[in-house]
Amino acid sequence: MSSELWKFLKSPVCYIPAGFILALELFLQTGLYRSVLKPESFAFNVNRIRTVVKGTSYKPNVLILGTSVAYQGLLVPDLNKAAGDSGLRFQSAATQAAMVETQHAVLRDLAPAMPEVRWIIHVAEVNFPYQSRHELEPANRSMLAQFPRAETLQLLREHQFTLTPRDYAFFYLRTLTYQGDMRDFFLNPPRRLKSLARQKKKEVPDVVYLNQNLYAISAYGRNPEECEKNAISGVPFIDADGKQVTDEPHRTAVLDTCRMALDDPRAKPGENTWRTLFFLRLKNLHAEARKHNLKLVTVFAPYSEMVTPARDPDRIRVWQEELAKEGFYPSIIDLRTTLDGPDNLNLFYDTIHLNRQGAERFTGIFYTAVEQFLRKEDPELFRKEPGAER
């Protein structure tokens, strides 16, 4: 080591910043920073789900897994109200933007803390088999980083991900894990604290999320092309009757999902490769359920009538063929068309996510279908008292 380098290392210019970074990393490793994560960020949401579901007073025997379709489309208080004294008790661990690997991590984390759960209702998305890739997607990486490292990295290897040095650094160094969140925090700490206070006020015990979105995609047109065009050019926020029918976040969601509705993932190269990879990952999820002595049924929720590729009979046939293979739970409840009708577009916030009115209606449909299925498949469940374990 040269004398110049040694002199530099001993100077305040080097050791003060290095000491600060080390101290920050040690603080972040404690997990305390999670309490000030940006509300509704991916990391915040997955941590809230873990906290709420593990501490729920519902004592659920049915746990819902899925993505934002179930996160926004199912109202847990309404499900439990509909269940009454039937013996069914619901809770949801559906997670926004969660691919199968994140859903697997959520299930593995929650199952040991929920001994009364007997059934997993997996609200799946019919086009998921064509969206799997070997690279880890940023939103899911952010959520997966909230779970124990060693187990998560092993899970990703089992799911055949190709992890880069950047991915490993993201999981091990919390200064990288929370880099974007901290930047937002330190740019405007008062705004973050106010946001956290608002989040605290609107939180409901036992509930991760309650859909309060009143706007409907019908304000933007009747088909994907018209919807995309109007979302780009913009529509008046206030209609002729003086009622607000949209806002900027709604416009953005509509534009993004209308473009998705025009895109058929099966038309992209590598269809068979991605489908094989997806069902390998899904098989790992089913194996995790079986490991905890849980049964699983796959449910397909409705999309708006704009999403025509998801309605192709071949989409569901692929699932039926794959789930019939060894290692899977084969049961499917297909609810894709249950909201079809003249008011379909009034029930959706964007092309795939329900608004409040749609969530209320679909929750009732979902409960009826699941209750009928479980009465047939597991009648003993309806005689179980809270406190009975699987």
N, C-alpha and C positions, 0 to 999 in steps of 0.2 A: 504494500500500500504506500503510495507516494505521500510525502509530507503535505503537499497541497490538499490532497483528498482528505487526509486525517484532520487537517486544520479546518476544512469545510464541515466535516462531520461533527466536530466539536463546537462549531459556531452556532449561535442562536438561530441563524437563518435556516439551519438544517434541523436541529433537534426540537425547536419549538413547534413547527408545523408537523414534524413526525410524531411528536408526543401527543399533539392534539388529535391527529388521525387515529393513533393507537387508542387513546382514551375514548374517542367516539365509537370506534369499533367495539371495544370492550363493553361500553354502555349498550350499544345496539344488540350485542349478543345476549344480554339479560332478558330481552323480550319486552322491556318496559315501553319501548317506543310504539309498540302495537296499539297502545291506548290512545295515541294521537294520530293514527293513520287517517288519511283523507276519507271522510264518509263516502260510502258507495263506490270506493275504489275496489278493484278486484281483491286485493289483500285484505282490506277492511271487511268486505262482505264474507269472505270465506272464514275469517276469524269470528265474525258475529254468528255465522251459522253454527260453528263448532260450540260456541258458548251457549247460545239459546237452546240448541237441540239437546246438548248434554244436561242442561239444567231445567228442562221443561217439566212442568207439572202435569202435562197430559198423560204421562206414563204410556207412551205409544206402543202399540203392537204392530202398527203398519208405518213404515218409513218410506217417504217419497224421495227418489233420486231423479236428477235430470238437469236441464239447462235453464236458460231464461224463459223458455216456453212454459215450464212448470212453475218457475220462480214467480212469474207475473200472472200466470193463468189459473192458479189454484189458491183459494182462500182457506187456510187451515182452520180458523175459527168456524167458518161455515161448514166445513167437512165434519168437525166434531159435533156441531149442533145438529147436523143431519143424522149423525150416527146415534145420538141420544144415548139410550141405555142398551144399545144393541150388543155392546161388547167391543166394537171397533173403536180404536183411538189412534188418531193420525198425527204425524208431525212431518215436516218437509225439510229436507236437506238439499233441495234443488239449488243450483248455483249458477249464476249468470256466466255465460261464455264457457262453461266447463265442458271440456272434451272428456272422453272416457277415462283417460289417465287421472284427471282431477277428481272425477266422480269416484273412481276406485280408491284414491287416497282419502277422500271424505268418508266413504263407507268403512274403510279399515280403521280410521280414527274414531268413528262414532260407535261402531258395533260393540266393542267391549264395554262401553259405558251405558248400553241400552239392552239389558238382558231380557226385557219383555218383548222386544221386537221379534216378530215371527215372519213377517212378509216385507219384501222390498217391492215397491211399485216403481219400476224404472220407466219414466216418461222419456222415451227416446225420440230422435228425429230421423225421419225416414231417409234423408239424404246424407246422414253422417258417414255411411260406408265409403263415400267418395271424397271425403274431406280429410282423411288421415294422412299424415306425412311423417317422415323420419325425423324432421327438425322440430324442435320444441317451440311452440308458438308463445309469444311474449306474455299474453294475458294469463295463460295456463302456467307458465313458468313462475309468474308472480304469485299465483295462488299456491302452487306446489311448494314454493320456498317457505311457506308458513308451517309446513309439517317437518317432523324430524328428518334430518339430512340423509342419514345412512339408509333408512327405510325407503325414502323417496327416490334416492338414486338407484337403489336396487329395483324398485318398481319400474322406473324408466328403462332400465336395462331389460327387464322382463317384457316390457312393451316395445322393445326394439327401437328405441330412440338413438339417434346419433348425436351425442353430446359434444359440444365444442368446449375449448378451454374457457371461453366466456361464460358458458352455462355453468361449469363447475365453480368458477369464481363467483357467479351470481348466488349460488346456493351456500357457499362457504363464507363469503365476505358480506356482512350485513350493510356495510357502506355502499356496496353495489346493489344489494337487494332493495334498499330503500332510497337509492340515489335520487330518483325522480320525485318521490314523495317528499323527501327532505328539502329538495330544491323549492318545491311549491310551498312548503311550510315556512321556510326561512325568508322567502320573498315577501310574505305577508302573514306573519304569525297571528295578528288579530282576526283576520278573515278565517283562518283555520279554527281558531278557538270558538268563534261565533258559529261556524259550521258544525263543530262538534256539539255545541250547546243545543242548536236546533235539532240535530240528530237525536240527542238524548231525550228531548221533549216529545218527539213524535214516536219514539220506540214503544212498542206494546209488549207486555209480558207474554212469553211463550210464542211470539210471532217474529219471524225474521223479517218479513216484508208483507205489507198490505197494499195491493194495487189501488191507487187513487187516480189513475190516468183517465180523464174524462173525454179526451179528444179521440176522434175516429179517423181512420184513413179515407173514409168516404169523402172527406173534404177535399181530397186531392184527385179524385177521379174514379173511374170504374174498371180500369185495366192497368197493367204495369207500365205500358208506354205513356199513357196519359198521366199516370201518377208521377213518373219520373220527370216528365216535361213540366208539370205544374210545380213540383217540388223545387226544380231548378229555377224557374221564373218566379216562384213564390205565389202564394194565395193570400188574400186579406185575412188578418188574424181575427177580425170581427165580421160576422156575416150580416146580411140585410136586416135581420131581426135584432141586431145589437148584441148577439151572443158570441163569445169568443170560441172559435172552433179549432184553433191551432196556436202554436208558439214556435220559437226557433228550435228548441230541442226536439219537438215533434217533427218539424220539417226535416231536420237532419236524419232522424230515425226513419222517416218515410222514404227519403231519398236513398239511404243506404240499403234498406230492405227491398225497395222496388227494383233496384239494380240487381239484387240477389234473385228476385223473382224472375228476372229475365235471363238468368244464368243457369244453365243445366250442368251441374258438376259432372254428370256422366259423360258429357261431350268432351271432357278434357283428357289429355293423354294419361295413360297409366291406370285406367279404371280398374282393371282386375288386380293390379298390384295393391292399390289403395284399399280395395274392398277386402282382400285377403288380410292385409295388415289390420284393418279395423276389427274384423271379427276375431282375430287373434287377441287383440286388446280386450274386446268385449268378453271373450272366453275367460280371460284373467279376472275380469270383474265378477262374472258369474261364479268362478271358483272361489273368490273372496267371500261371496255370500254363502256358498256351501260350507266353507271353512268355519263360519260362525253359526252353522245350522239354521240358516235362513232360506226361505223359499222366495222365488222372484217371478214376477210377471211383467212383460213388456207392454207398455201402453203407448199408442200413437195419438197425440193430441191434434186438434184441428188447426190448419193454417187457413188463411183467408182464401177466397176463391181466385185471387190473383196468382197464387203459387201453383201453377198448373203442373210443373214437373213432378211435384210431390204426390200428385193424384194418379200418376201412371200405375196401373195394376202391377207392372213388373217390379216396382219399388218394394211393395209389400211381399211379393213372391220371393224376392231375394232374401228377405228376413226370414220368411217361413222355412225356406230351404236350409239356411244356415243354422237357425235355432233348433232345427230338427236333428242336428248332428250331436254326437256324444260330447258331453261337457257343458251343454247349455240347458237352461230352463226353457222349454219350447212354447209356453203359453203366450198368446198375444191378444190384447184387447184393442181393436182398431176403431178409434173415435174420430178419424180424420174428417169425416163429412157431417159430423153431428151438429155443426153450426151453419150448415148450408141453408140458403133461403134468401128472400128478398132483403133482409136486414143484415146479411153477413158482414158487409164492409162497415156497418155501424158498430160492430162488436170488436173490431180490431184497432189497436193503436197504430200499428204498422202492418206489414204484410204477414208477419208471423206471430206477433205478440198481441195478446188480448188487452182491451181497456177494462175499466172497472165493470161496466155493464156485461161485457163478454165473459170476464172472470167469474162473475156471479152466476151467469147461466151455465158456463162450462163446469164449474165446481159441482153443481147439482147433477149434471149429466155424468160426470166422472164418478161421483159417489155412488149413484145408482148402478153403474156398470161394474165398479169394483166390488160393491157389496154383493151383487148377484154372483159374481165370479167366486168370491171368497166363501159364500154360503155353500157353493157346490164343492169347492176344492178343500175347504178347511172348516167344516161346521163346528168343530170344537172351539174355534176361535171365538165364537159368539157366546160361549159359556164361560169364557175366561174372566176371572175377576182381576182388577188391577193388582199387581204384585206377583202374578204368576209368570214364571220364566219359561223360555223356550226349552 
